[in-house]
Each structure stands twice: as structure tokens, then as C-alpha cells.
Amino acid sequence: MSQPATHHNKAAAAFLKNGQRAQWHDETLWFVRAKRDKAAHQIPEWEALRNLGSQIKEHTLSNLDEYLLQFEANAKKNGIKVHWANNAAEHNQIVYEILLHHNAVNVVKSKSMLTEECGLNHYLTERKISVVDTDLGEYIVQLRNEPPSHIVLPAIHLKKEDVSNTFHKHLHTEKNNQDPVYLTRAARQVLRKKFITADAAITGVNFAVAETGGIVVCTNEGNADLGVHANKVHIACMGFEKIIPRAQDLSVFLRLLARSATGQPITTYSSHFHRPKAGQEMHIVLVNNGRTEQLGREAFRNSLKCIRCAACFNTCPVYRRSGGHSYHNSVAGPIGSILAPNLDMRKNADLPFASTLCGSCTNVCPVKINIHEQLWSWRQVLMAEGYGGAAKKTSMKLMTGVLSKPAIYRLSAGMARFFMRYLPFLVNNRLNPWYKQRDMPSVPKESFKDWYKKNRNHE
Ligand code: SF4
């Protein structure tokens, strides 16, 4: 079996070449993580909410088929047209046919990671349909022809000078004017016209409520509402995992989502769409695209609990120091590294290794997904399936040989201590990336074992 390329390593190395920018990225995301901590600690019932959120999701996943059908029936009763897509290609075709039916050639779209996952923009653009992403961060990356680097903060890899240059090039704003208010107003002017002149609006879905057949879309900019209310066609695209059983469950998830994502008590707009308004057509596309397969993988089914808050991104030392694009997947970060191999094991075999397994992701996850354990489980699956890469396989075999034989282990440890003490340049050199930003640890004179032998009778 051919071995995967280690895309993440290479992309991360490229990202780190600009040390100042990488440090700024790291600190900015840590700032968001700290805001999350403050918001979470402000409510004493935070851990109880996490438990409840996790249990509701567990129950929903165990009865996913029933809740999806209940949702479909209730949505239809409300006058919504419901479509089922088994994969990305079906999803794109369904959306295209709806647009074609309405002669829609200009579309506004609020943030939807599912449409990123399905490559919808590209698909529609190839068919001469113009799609404008109306979330400000998404609009910026779209102008730059880049994918989002973060699921909540799509342009977090860019600084205000980058945005200024991008807007100067595409929107003809003043050169070098980096004032965020000025730049935001410029984007607003352009986007207002797009909302009004569009033929259809596409939105994502944060939660789909089975008992009501309605959906909830959370934004901080109100762009989903503007798009939907200014247009005669609303298409909402959602993955199966967005389903929740009851409207009252929203009281748990809306609190967990905003505090975990940005440290806000609640997202600025939590918009509820239950039926098309008079004269409007509303469609919901329910998308599988590998989700039922993931549900069937016992070790990874919990990953479908994810509410896409990105708290695991903001806390992850690898994500913060390697940037979202290094993950080469629509969902980056720790959870993306669990979801991606399910979609394409070979292409994404490198991602579960892009983690220190420190467990910080698991600690912050609002729905208590055991993220670091699943990353570790994926590594075992990928190695067993032959996707580990020759270097990794050889070094693991070597380590197994050393660690399983005490005599060889003792000999190797003694040699390592000798070399690190008397010939440090053999390990601490340009060829060893581990030492590029680290100091050589001081080597003890003797091993713990030797020390223990000498001292164990002294007590
Ligand atoms: S895995 Fe948890 S922390 Fe990460 S995005 Fe999903 S819900 Fe948020």
C-alpha cells in the first residue's frame, strides 16, 4: 500500500517560517481560549451543562434514525421541502437543481462548514452561479481565494494589514488604511447590495429540532437573517449530526456553544426558522457524507457530538502553532483530525499525528468528546491499515525492541546519557528539529534505577 505524504508537517513548517506571525497567531487564539475560560467559570452549573449536553447528544446518536425522520415529518408539516443527500456530490446537485428551478444565478451564503466540506462554492461557480459568503471573515478569505482556516474565526490567520491589502485590491478601499471600522464599513456597503440583489440565500444549520421541524442558525453579524429575509428561496444545508430532540435542549446547547466558541454568554443572533415566510420557498438538505459510517465506528462515534464551537482549536498547542490551513481539511484542529480520516483515510492519515495528545482539547470540549483518546485510536487504526509511513513504522519497531528488553533499554539509556553529556553535538544539531527552539536538558549523573539501588535502604 502506498504511503501518505505528510502534508501537515510540511505545511506547518511553512507556517512557522514567519516566526513573528506564528507567535501572534498562537497568542491570539490563546486570548480566545482565556475568554472561554472566563465565560465558562462565570456560571457555577458549567460542568452540569457539559454533562447534560453530552448525554443529550449520546441519546440522540443512539436514536439518530428516529429523530431524523421525526424532524423530516415535522419540517414537511411546516411547509418546508426536505431533501436527503448521501454524499457531497448529491448535496451539491440538489442545491444546484433548486437554484436552477428558480433561475437563481446570484446567491448569498452565511457560514456553513458543511458546504465547505462538500465544495459547494466551487461546484456552483463552475456552473456560472455566483456565491458570495456574507460572514465577514468568510468574505475576506473568499476574496483571497483561500479556504477558512478556523470554523468560527475563518480569517484568524490574517492581520489587519492583510485585510487592508485585500480590500484595496478587490473593493478599491484606500491604500494602507487599516482601520477595522473603515474596512468593515467598506465590506458592509458591498454586501448590502449583494443581499438585496441576490436570487436565493443559503445558510448552514447549528441545530435542527426534531420535535418542531425547525432549525436554529447562530451568527454574530445577522447575515443569515438578512439573506433569508431578503430572498424568496432559502436553502439550509445540514449534516445529520445537527439534530437535537427537543426545543428545550436548545437552552443547554446555545449556552455551551457561545461560551465555548468566543466567550460570549450567547451568540448575538440565534435565529429560529420554522417555516417559509409568505411567498418564500424553504428547503432543508440533510447530508450524510460519511456520518453514518463514523457512527458505526465504535471508537469514533462520539465525534458526531461535536457542535463546532472550535474550543479544541483555540486550546490546541499544535493548531495554534501550525495554522488551520496546515490541516488540509475543511474542519481543521483536533476534531477535524478525527473526522477527516473517516472521509479519506489515505489522504488524511497524517492528521491524527498532528497532536501532542496533551488532552487539553478534551478538557475544554463542551460536549465532553474524548478527543485526544480518539486521535490516539486513529493512530493505531492507521498504523494497522498500513498508512503509517516507513520512517514512523521503523522507529516504532526500534522503540518496541528497546523498550521490551530491559538489558537493551539499560544499555541504550546509558549510551544516551554518555552522548548527551560528552558529545552533545551528535543529537543537538541542525539536523534535529526538536532542538531548534529548545535547550538541551541537563543529564543526570546516574539513572533513577542506580540511584534507587543505592538509596532504598536508607529510610
Ligand atoms: S470537538 Fe468539542 S471542542 Fe472541538 S469543536 Fe467540537 S464541540 Fe467544540
Boltz pocket constraint, residues with backbone or C-beta under 6 A from the ligand:
constraints:
  - pocket:
      binder: B
      contacts: [[A, 260], [A, 305], [A, 306], [A, 307], [A, 308], [A, 309], [A, 310], [A, 311], [A, 312], [A, 313], [A, 335], [A, 361], [A, 364], [A, 365], [A, 366], [A, 367], [A, 368], [A, 369], [A, 371]]
      max_distance: 6.0
